[in-house]
């Protein structure tokens, strides 16, 4: 199988916006290459030892965000969505310099793509209980943690991105034994699978992308999750009434790691699906829209309990 490698060129100020734009069209798994100046500033401010680092090899001349998608029948539509998303990003920038936003697309085969991600994707210690690892790494799990195995796939969540990490940290505290969980915008299935590993009894994972069903089920199998406990539904939870009817059960935990506009639009439906006392975890919110999203969720009947912020992104833990 062939893959498309998308490289979006920007500058340091535009990196978060490009990541958000790509996430908005379903490309959540990205690799960021920062500028030489930003990488050096990080080392100077944060690193304890960095004598081993060659200053000439740190960062790139023009920062970029790299994403992958399968080179199949739907690829052209995704590329068109990427172009539209970057155009919107330019318009939302208010004239700020966010770089060229030019896109380079190249084809790579399975081996090239796999090796690129294997070099990038490492085990992650998340929160106090989770140990997220790619499926090709089999090493001892740190004491007190639960392993969550993932095959990263193309354009699906891995836990590396700040939005997913914050969701997982909130889920550690939100999930209780025998809970039923709804994952709106499941991607790789990482959030719903994590909920099951953390003690939930059942999870329903929903995504608009048909490719998510295969990837989520494969990742569930990697973690020994029984199909009887894990259901995947494909469709648009905003407009697909038959889908909404199928998933409109009462849930103890709901998660939506999407984008601000979709979270706002989904809030009333999420409230309908929430049991009394249910926990709602949302992420994918750029900091500029935090107040707007919080207001919409309050209007829908949710009560904000805690906010987490990381790298220009915001996540919220709410209750009914």
N, C-alpha and C positions, 0 to 999 in steps of 0.2 A: 504494500500500500504506500502511496505517496502522501506527503504532507506539505502544507504551505507554511513557510516561515515568514511572518509579517514583522517588519521592523519599522517602527514609527519614530522618526527623529524629532526631537524637541529640545528643550533646555532644562536646567534644573528646576526652574519655576513651573514648567509644564508637566513634569513627570506624574504628579498626582492626578492632574486633570486627564492626561492620556490614559492612565490606568482606569480611571472612572469611566471614560468613554468606551474603552474596550470591554470593561465589565458590563456596561449597559447593553452590549450586543452579545453577551454570553462568553466573552473571552476573559475568564477570570484568572487563568493560570498564565502568568507573565514573568519574564525575566527583565530586570531593570539594570541598565548599565549607566552609572552616573558619570558626571564630568570629573576630570582630573582635579579641578579645584575643590569640588564638593567632597570628594573622597579624601583628599588631603586635609580638609578642614575637619572632617569627622575624626581622622586619626589624631590630629593635633589636640582636639578637644576631648576625645573619649578614650583613646587607646592608652594602655599602660606601657606596653612595649610594642614598638613597630620598627625596630632596626632592620628586621628581616624584609620589610617592604621596599621594593624598588620604586622610588617616586616616579620614574618614567613609565612604569607599568600600571599605575593606579588610575582608574577611570578611563574615559574616552574623550576625544575632542568634542564630539557632539553627542550628548546623552540620548538614549533611545530606550524604547520599551519593545520587547520581543514577545510575540505570541505565536502559537501554532494551531492549525486546524486541518482536518482531514481534507485532502484534495479530491472531493467528490462532487456529486451533482449540486449540493447546496452551497458549495464554496463561493461561487460568484455572488450569491445573495448576501452571504456574510460579509464579503469584501465591500459590497455596495453599502451595507449597513455601517461598516467601519468608516467609509468615506463620509457618510452622512453624519455620523457621530462626531467625527473630527471637525466637520464644518460647523456643527452646533457648538462644539467646544470653543472654536475660534470666535464665534459670535458672543458666547458667554464670558469671554475673557475680558471684555470691556476695554479692548485695545492694548492690554498688557502683552508684553513680549513673552510668548510661550514657544518660540522656535518656529521652524519651518513646517512642522507637522507633515512632512513628506513621508510617503510609505514606500518601502521596498519589499517586494514579494519574491521569494525564491522557493523552488521545489527541493525537498529533501526526501530521501527514502527512509524506510523504517529504521535501519541501523543508525543513520546519521541523527534522526530525531531522537531515538531512544538514548543514544550516547550523550546527546546534548542535555537531555533532562536528567540522566543519571548523574552527570557531573554537577548539575545544579541543585538537585532535590536531595536534601539530607534529612536525617531524623530530627524531629522537633519535640522539645519538651514544652508542653502547653498547659498552663494552669498548674495545678498540683497533682493531677491524676492521669493526664493523658500523655502518651508517647506515640506520636504520629510518625510512621516510617513508610518509605516506599516498599513495594512488595519484594524487590530484589535484595533488600537488606534483612538479614536474619541474625540479630545479635541479642544478647541478654537485655531484658527490659529492666530499667532502673527500679529499685525497690519501691513499692507503693504505687506504681503507675500501671495503667492499662494500655496495652498496645492497640493502636488503630492502624491497620495496614491499608495502603492505597496503591492502586495502579494509577498514576497521575492522568493518563489519557491525554487527549488534546482539548484545551479550552475548558477545563473543569477545575473546580477548587481543590486545593491540596493542603490548606492550613498555613501556607507560607504567607499569604497576603494578610495584611493587618485586619481587614474586615472579618475574615474567617477566624483568625486567631481570637479576636475579641468575642465572637459568637461562642466559640468553644469554651472560653473561660467562663462566660455567663452560664452556659449549659451545665457546666460542672456543678453549679449551685442551684440551678433551676430544676434539674431532673431529679425525680424521687422514685423510689421503687414502685413498679407496676404502672407508671404513667403511660398515657397514650400521647404520642407526639405527632405534630403536623409540620412538615418542612416545605415551605413555599419557595420555590426556586432552588431545587435541591442540587443541581449540577452533578458533581461526582457522588453525591449522597453522603458526604462527609459529616454533615450535621446530624442527620437522622440516624446514621450508623453509630456515631458517637453517643447519641442519646440512648440507643439500645445497649451499648457497651457500658454506659454509666448507670444502667438499671431500669430503663423504660421497658415496658412490656411489649409495646407495639409502636410502629411508626408508619406514617403515610408520607411518601416523598412525591412532590409535584414539580414538574418542570415543563416549560413550553417547547424545549428542544427535544425532538424524538431520540436523538443520540444519547440523551441523559439516561434513558431507561436501561440500556445495555450496560453502560458504565457503572451506574449505581448498583445494579444487580450483581455485576462482577465484583465490585468492591464489597458488597454485603457478603458474598460468598467467601471472599478472602478472609473475612473476620468471623466466619462461622455463623452468620446470621441466617436463621431459618426463614424461608419465604412466607411461612405462616405469620411471622411477626413483622414482615417488611413488605409494604405494598408500594408500587410505583405507578403514578398516574401522569399521563402526558396531555397537556392542553393549556389554554390560557385561563388562569383562575380569575381574570378580570371579566372575561366576556363569554366563556364557554359554560352555558347554563347546565348542560348535562354533567360536565365535569364538576361544577360547583355542587350539584346535587349529590354526586357520588362521594365527595369528600367532606360534606357538611355535617360531620359528626362532632360531638363534644370532645374537646382535647384538654389535657392537663398542661401541655407545653406546646407553644407554636413558635417557629423560627422563620424569619424572612431576611436572608442576606442577599438583598437585591440592589436596588438604587432608590433614591429618595422618592421620586415621582411614583414608582410602583408601590412602595410601602404606603404612601399616602392614599393611593387609590384602593389598596387592598385592606386598609384598616377596618372599614365597616364589616367586611366579610370575615376578617380574622376575629373580630369581636363576636360575631354570630357563632363562630366555631369554638369559642373559649368557654370552658366550664367556670363556675364560680371559683375564684381563687387561682385561676390559670395564670401561668407565666408566659410572657411574650417577649422574645428576644429578637431585636432588629439590628441590622448593620448594613453597611454599604452606603452610609450617609456621609456626604462631604460636609466638612465643618460649616460651610456657609449656609447650609440648609438645615442645620440642627434645630433651630427654633421653629421653623416651619413644620418639620416632621413631628416634633414634640407636640405642637399645637394640634395637628391633625389627629394624632393618636389620643390625646386627651379628649378631643371632641367625640371620638369614636367610643370612648368609655374606658380607656386604659389609664392606669396610674403609674407615673414614672417612679421607679425605685432607685435606679442607679444609672449613671452615664459613664462610659469608658471612651477615652480618646487616644488615638495612636496614629502618628504620621499623617495628620490632616483628615483622618477618618473618625467617625463617631459610631458607637454602638450603644444601644439602650436596653435595659432590663425593665420590663413593665409588668404590672399585674392587673387583674380585673377586680 
